[in-house]
Amino acid sequence: MADPRQGEASPHKEPPAFNVPGAVLALLVAIVGVHLLIEWLPVEAQHRVLLLFALMPLRYDGVVEGLPGGLGAELWTPVTYTFLHGGWTHLIVNSVWLLAFGSPIARRFGVLRFFLFYFLCGAAGALLHVLIYPASPMPVVGASAAISGLMGGAARFVFLGDGPIGALGGGQGFRGAPRRRAGILASLADRRTLIFVGVWIGLNFLFGATALSGALGVTAQVAWEAHLGGFLAGLLLFGLFDPIRYSPSGGPGNVDYGEWLGEDREK
């Protein structure tokens, strides 16, 4: 006898109100925890932490010696500077962008790929900043370059589904977004992607290289070059981390034939 429930539609389930991937949540907790710990330290110890773990282009100039950390700091600071922030406003702004753009990337990549991609983008931002300011004694802190890489990576696929709002919201729009392989040429051929990239670069230039940031009350120098390095790394290197691959028939290997260009359907 046929199961009478077989033809019944699946009950509608509301998406959870708080739907953040564990990798993103763990990273956010670590960043906030580091900031709280540093604020608890005495002022002298805070300065010591800054010298040891902030990105300082002067380290790589080869002229100045005796900086704390030595060779080890040259290796770890392109990663550790992403955990440091210049204040609560800086931290909160970065946290919001991390939740928005880190969530779709983490869902698509998985935990290991997500962390490798995130820190690689942060290191790429650090590299570009050091190349442009090779002898600068100004320390650079913040997760902005790594998060910019998440933005660049997200630009590769959020417009291939139902649009960026649905993709970043974690609802039905996001479920359709990662079903297509996000090739660089296909992504850059999309006008919405080009507009997103152009607006992002333009805003970073306005806030970092002009007097606009000062007019809006931003007193700290914005390392827009590091942001640009992270963004370009995320945009260009996304395909190396993307787990979605073409099947022998020409479509993504993890969905049925003919389904990948349409909406995701329940099985």
FIPA-302220 format. One line per 4 residues: number of its first residue (from 1); their letters; for each residue x, y, z of N, C-alpha, C. Coordinates in steps of 0.05 Angstrom, whole numbers. Layout:
BEGIN
NUM> a> X Y Z X Y Z X Y Z ~ ...
This chain:
BEGIN
1> madp> 17 -24 0 0 0 0 18 25 0 ~ 10 44 -17 26 68 -18 23 85 7 ~ 44 97 14 45 114 38 28 139 32 ~ 6 144 47 -10 168 42 4 194 46
5> rqge> 26 193 61 41 218 67 60 225 45 ~ 64 206 26 85 210 6 80 234 -12 ~ 55 240 -18 50 263 -35 46 289 -21 ~ 47 288 6 44 312 21 68 330 19
9> asph> 63 356 19 86 375 18 99 376 45 ~ 125 381 44 140 383 69 131 408 84 ~ 128 406 110 120 429 126 140 452 124 ~ 130 476 122 148 500 120 162 505 147
13> kepp> 187 508 145 203 513 169 215 542 167 ~ 210 557 188 221 584 189 251 582 194 ~ 267 599 180 296 599 185 302 608 213 ~ 323 598 226 329 607 253 336 636 254
17> afnv> 330 649 276 334 678 279 364 684 280 ~ 380 665 291 409 670 293 422 647 278 ~ 431 652 254 441 631 237 469 637 227 ~ 488 637 246 516 644 239 532 618 240
21> pgav> 548 612 219 565 588 219 584 588 243 ~ 590 564 252 607 562 276 635 574 272 ~ 646 572 248 672 583 243 672 613 245 ~ 652 626 235 650 655 237 646 663 266
25> lall> 628 649 280 623 655 308 649 652 325 ~ 664 630 320 689 626 335 709 648 330 ~ 711 656 305 729 678 298 721 704 311 ~ 696 710 311 686 734 324 691 734 354
29> vaiv> 686 711 367 692 709 395 721 713 401 ~ 739 702 384 767 705 388 776 734 386 ~ 765 748 366 772 776 361 763 793 385 ~ 738 789 393 728 805 416 743 798 442
33> gvhl> 749 772 445 764 764 469 791 776 471 ~ 805 777 448 832 789 447 830 819 455 ~ 810 832 444 807 861 450 801 866 479 ~ 784 849 491 778 852 519 803 847 536
37> liew> 818 827 529 843 820 544 863 843 543 ~ 866 855 519 885 877 516 876 901 532 ~ 851 907 532 841 930 547 845 926 577 ~ 845 901 586 849 895 615 878 899 623
41> lpve> 897 898 604 925 900 610 933 929 617 ~ 954 933 632 965 960 637 974 972 611 ~ 977 999 611 983 1013 586 1010 1004 575 ~ 1030 1000 591 1056 992 582 1054 964 568
45> aqhr> 1038 946 580 1035 920 568 1020 922 542 ~ 1001 940 539 987 944 514 1006 953 492 ~ 1024 971 499 1044 979 479 1062 956 471 ~ 1068 939 490 1085 916 484 1071 897 465
49> vlll> 1045 892 470 1029 875 452 1029 887 424 ~ 1026 913 422 1024 926 396 1051 922 381 ~ 1073 925 395 1099 922 382 1104 893 373 ~ 1093 874 388 1097 846 382 1079 835 361
53> falm> 1054 844 360 1034 831 343 1021 848 322 ~ 1026 875 322 1015 891 301 1034 890 276 ~ 1022 896 253 1038 896 229 1054 922 228 ~ 1081 920 226 1098 944 224 1116 941 199
57> plry> 1110 956 178 1127 954 154 1156 958 159 ~ 1163 973 179 1191 978 185 1207 952 191 ~ 1193 932 200 1206 906 206 1220 895 181 ~ 1208 900 158 1217 887 133 1236 904 117
61> dgvv> 1243 927 128 1260 946 113 1289 937 113 ~ 1297 922 134 1325 913 135 1344 933 147 ~ 1335 956 155 1352 977 166 1351 978 196 ~ 1326 979 207 1322 980 235 1323 952 248
65> eglp> 1338 949 269 1340 924 283 1332 928 312 ~ 1327 906 325 1321 907 354 1292 909 360 ~ 1274 907 341 1245 908 346 1237 882 361 ~ 1218 884 379 1210 860 394 1200 838 376
69> gglg> 1207 813 382 1197 791 366 1216 781 345 ~ 1234 798 335 1254 790 315 1242 777 291 ~ 1255 756 281 1246 742 257 1219 730 260 ~ 1213 720 284 1187 707 289 1164 727 284
73> aelw> 1168 752 293 1147 772 290 1143 778 260 ~ 1164 776 244 1161 781 216 1142 760 203 ~ 1142 737 215 1125 715 204 1097 715 215 ~ 1094 721 241 1067 719 252 1051 745 251
77> tpvt> 1063 768 249 1047 793 249 1029 796 225 ~ 1034 785 201 1015 787 179 989 772 186 ~ 989 755 206 965 742 215 954 754 241 ~ 972 759 260 962 768 287 951 797 286
81> ytfl> 959 813 267 949 841 266 919 841 261 ~ 908 819 249 880 818 244 863 815 269 ~ 876 808 291 861 805 317 862 830 333 ~ 877 850 326 880 875 341 862 897 329
85> hggw> 851 914 346 835 936 336 841 961 352 ~ 835 984 339 842 1009 350 821 1020 369 ~ 800 1006 375 779 1015 393 753 1000 388 ~ 733 1005 404 708 991 402 693 997 376
89> thli> 695 1022 367 681 1028 342 693 1012 318 ~ 720 1012 318 734 996 297 726 967 298 ~ 724 956 323 718 928 327 689 922 319 ~ 670 939 326 642 934 321 637 935 290
93> vnsv> 648 955 277 645 957 248 655 932 234 ~ 679 923 241 690 899 229 674 874 236 ~ 663 873 260 646 850 268 621 848 251 ~ 609 871 245 585 871 229 591 860 201
97> wlla> 613 870 189 620 861 162 629 832 162 ~ 642 823 183 650 795 185 625 777 186 ~ 605 784 201 580 768 202 567 768 174 ~ 566 791 161 552 793 136 565 778 113
101> fgsp> 591 781 111 605 768 88 619 742 95 ~ 626 739 121 638 714 129 619 690 128 ~ 593 695 134 573 674 136 570 659 109 ~ 565 673 87 562 658 62 587 644 53
105> iarr> 611 656 58 636 644 51 640 618 68 ~ 635 620 94 639 596 111 620 574 104 ~ 595 580 97 576 559 89 585 546 63 ~ 597 560 46 605 549 20 632 534 22
109> fgvl> 651 544 38 677 533 39 680 510 60 ~ 666 513 82 672 495 105 693 508 122 ~ 698 496 145 714 509 166 743 513 157 ~ 756 492 148 785 494 142 790 513 119
113> rffl> 775 511 98 779 529 75 773 557 83 ~ 753 561 100 745 588 108 768 602 122 ~ 780 588 142 801 601 157 826 605 140 ~ 833 586 123 856 590 105 852 614 87
117> fyfl> 828 616 75 821 638 57 822 665 72 ~ 810 665 96 809 690 112 837 701 118 ~ 854 684 129 881 693 137 899 698 113 ~ 895 683 91 910 689 67 904 717 57
121> cgaa> 878 724 57 870 751 48 882 772 67 ~ 882 767 93 894 786 111 923 789 106 ~ 937 767 101 966 769 95 971 783 68 ~ 953 779 48 957 793 23 953 823 27
125> gall> 934 831 43 932 859 49 956 870 63 ~ 967 855 82 992 864 95 1015 867 76 ~ 1017 848 57 1039 849 37 1037 874 20 ~ 1013 880 10 1011 904 -7 1017 929 9
129> hvli> 1008 930 34 1014 954 51 1044 957 55 ~ 1058 935 61 1087 936 65 1101 944 40 ~ 1092 935 17 1105 942 -8 1102 971 -15 ~ 1079 983 -7 1074 1011 -13 1088 1029 8
133> ypas> 1089 1020 33 1102 1036 54 1124 1019 67 ~ 1146 1014 54 1166 995 63 1181 1004 88 ~ 1182 1029 94 1197 1039 118 1178 1053 138 ~ 1153 1048 137 1134 1062 155 1136 1050 183
137> pmpv> 1138 1068 203 1139 1058 231 1111 1056 243 ~ 1090 1063 227 1063 1063 238 1052 1035 239 ~ 1043 1026 262 1032 999 264 1004 997 251 ~ 999 975 238 973 971 226 958 949 241
141> vgas> 933 954 248 917 935 263 890 933 250 ~ 876 910 255 849 907 246 845 884 227 ~ 820 874 227 813 851 210 802 861 183 ~ 804 887 178 791 898 154 802 885 128
145> aais> 828 881 126 839 869 101 828 841 97 ~ 828 825 118 818 798 116 788 797 109 ~ 773 815 121 744 817 116 740 828 88 ~ 757 845 78 755 855 51 759 831 32
149> glmg> 776 812 39 779 788 23 754 772 22 ~ 739 771 44 713 757 44 694 771 26 ~ 695 798 25 677 813 7 684 806 -22 ~ 710 806 -28 718 799 -55 710 771 -63
153> gaar> 713 752 -44 704 725 -50 674 723 -54 ~ 659 737 -37 630 737 -39 620 748 -65 ~ 635 768 -75 627 780 -101 628 760 -124 ~ 643 738 -120 646 717 -141 620 701 -144
157> fvfl> 603 700 -123 580 681 -126 553 692 -116 ~ 553 713 -100 527 721 -89 508 731 -111 ~ 518 741 -133 501 751 -154 493 729 -173 ~ 503 704 -169 495 682 -187 469 669 -178
161> gdgp> 460 675 -153 435 664 -143 413 684 -146 ~ 399 688 -124 376 707 -125 383 735 -117 ~ 409 741 -117 417 768 -110 431 770 -84 ~ 446 791 -78 462 793 -55 447 793 -28
165> igal> 423 805 -27 409 806 -2 401 778 7 ~ 390 763 -11 383 735 -4 407 719 4 ~ 429 722 -11 453 706 -6 465 713 21 ~ 466 738 28 478 746 54 459 741 77
169> gggq> 434 738 72 415 734 93 413 706 103 ~ 423 687 88 421 659 97 395 646 92 ~ 377 658 77 351 646 72 350 631 46 ~ 327 631 32 324 616 7 343 626 -14
173> gfrg> 348 653 -14 366 664 -35 394 652 -32 ~ 403 649 -7 430 638 -4 431 609 -13 ~ 410 594 -8 410 565 -15 414 561 -45 ~ 404 580 -61 408 577 -90 435 588 -99
177> aprr> 447 606 -84 471 620 -93 495 602 -98 ~ 501 584 -79 526 569 -83 524 545 -101 ~ 501 541 -116 498 518 -132 513 520 -159 ~ 523 543 -165 538 546 -190 567 551 -185
181> ragi> 584 540 -201 613 545 -198 618 574 -206 ~ 632 588 -188 636 617 -192 662 623 -206 ~ 662 619 -233 686 626 -248 691 655 -249 ~ 716 663 -250 723 692 -249 712 706 -273
185> lasl> 713 694 -297 704 708 -321 674 712 -320 ~ 659 690 -312 630 692 -310 622 713 -289 ~ 636 714 -267 629 733 -246 634 762 -255 ~ 657 767 -267 663 794 -276 647 802 -301
189> adrr> 635 783 -314 617 790 -336 590 800 -327 ~ 584 795 -301 559 804 -290 561 833 -282 ~ 543 849 -292 544 878 -287 542 885 -257 ~ 526 869 -242 523 874 -213 549 870 -199
193> tlif> 565 850 -207 591 845 -195 610 868 -200 ~ 610 877 -225 628 900 -232 620 925 -216 ~ 594 930 -213 585 953 -198 594 951 -169 ~ 591 926 -157 599 922 -130 629 927 -126
197> vgvw> 645 916 -144 674 919 -142 682 948 -145 ~ 670 962 -165 676 990 -169 668 1008 -145 ~ 645 1003 -134 636 1019 -111 653 1014 -87 ~ 660 988 -83 677 982 -60 704 995 -62
201> igln> 717 994 -85 744 1006 -88 741 1037 -86 ~ 720 1048 -97 717 1077 -96 713 1087 -68 ~ 696 1073 -52 692 1081 -24 717 1079 -8 ~ 732 1058 -12 757 1055 4 777 1077 -3
205> flfg> 778 1084 -29 796 1106 -37 787 1132 -25 ~ 761 1138 -25 751 1163 -14 756 1165 16 ~ 752 1143 31 756 1144 60 785 1142 68 ~ 802 1129 51 829 1125 59 849 1145 47
209> atal> 844 1155 23 864 1171 9 855 1200 6 ~ 832 1207 17 823 1235 15 817 1245 43 ~ 809 1270 45 802 1283 71 774 1276 80 ~ 760 1259 66 732 1253 72 729 1240 100
213> sgal> 748 1222 106 746 1208 131 749 1227 155 ~ 767 1247 152 771 1267 173 746 1284 176 ~ 733 1290 154 709 1307 155 686 1292 169 ~ 687 1265 168 666 1250 181 674 1242 210
217> gvta> 696 1252 219 704 1247 247 721 1222 251 ~ 732 1210 230 749 1187 232 778 1197 236 ~ 788 1193 260 814 1205 267 837 1186 260 ~ 833 1160 261 855 1141 255 858 1139 225
221> qvaw> 883 1134 216 889 1131 188 877 1104 178 ~ 863 1105 156 851 1081 144 871 1069 125 ~ 879 1044 130 898 1030 113 884 1019 89 ~ 875 1036 71 859 1027 48 875 1010 29
225> eahl> 901 1013 29 918 996 12 917 967 21 ~ 917 963 47 914 936 58 887 924 51 ~ 866 941 53 839 933 45 839 924 16 ~ 851 939 -1 851 933 -29 866 907 -35
229> ggfl> 889 903 -21 904 878 -24 887 854 -16 ~ 873 856 6 856 834 15 833 829 -4 ~ 821 850 -13 798 847 -31 806 834 -57 ~ 828 843 -69 837 831 -94 845 802 -91
233> agll> 857 796 -68 864 768 -63 839 751 -61 ~ 819 761 -47 794 745 -45 780 742 -72 ~ 780 763 -88 767 762 -114 781 743 -133 ~ 808 744 -133 823 728 -153 829 700 -144
237> lfgl> 832 695 -117 839 669 -107 816 652 -99 ~ 792 663 -100 768 648 -91 766 621 -104 ~ 771 618 -130 768 593 -143 786 571 -133 ~ 809 578 -121 826 557 -110 815 544 -85
241> fdpi> 796 557 -72 784 547 -47 755 537 -51 ~ 744 543 -74 716 537 -79 712 507 -81 ~ 696 494 -64 693 465 -65 675 455 -87 ~ 660 473 -100 641 465 -121 656 462 -147
245> rysp> 654 439 -159 668 432 -184 649 423 -205 ~ 657 425 -230 641 415 -252 641 384 -252 ~ 618 373 -259 616 344 -263 624 338 -292 ~ 628 312 -299 635 306 -327 615 315 -347
249> sggp> 589 318 -339 569 327 -357 569 357 -362 ~ 586 371 -346 588 400 -351 575 417 -329 ~ 561 405 -311 548 420 -289 563 415 -263 ~ 556 428 -242 568 423 -216 564 394 -208
253> gnvd> 584 382 -196 582 354 -189 564 348 -166 ~ 556 368 -150 540 362 -126 510 367 -129 ~ 501 371 -153 472 375 -158 464 359 -182 ~ 438 354 -185 428 338 -207 430 353 -233
257> ygew> 431 338 -255 433 350 -281 409 368 -286 ~ 414 392 -297 392 410 -304 382 426 -281 ~ 391 421 -256 380 435 -233 397 460 -226 ~ 422 460 -234 440 481 -224 434 508 -235
261> lged> 421 511 -257 414 537 -268 387 547 -257 ~ 373 530 -242 347 538 -232 348 540 -202 ~ 325 539 -190 323 541 -161 330 515 -148 ~ 340 516 -124 346 492 -109 319 480 -100
265> rek> 316 454 -105 291 441 -98 295 420 -76 ~ 276 417 -59 277 396 -39 275 369 -51 ~ 290 350 -41 288 323 -50 271 306 -32
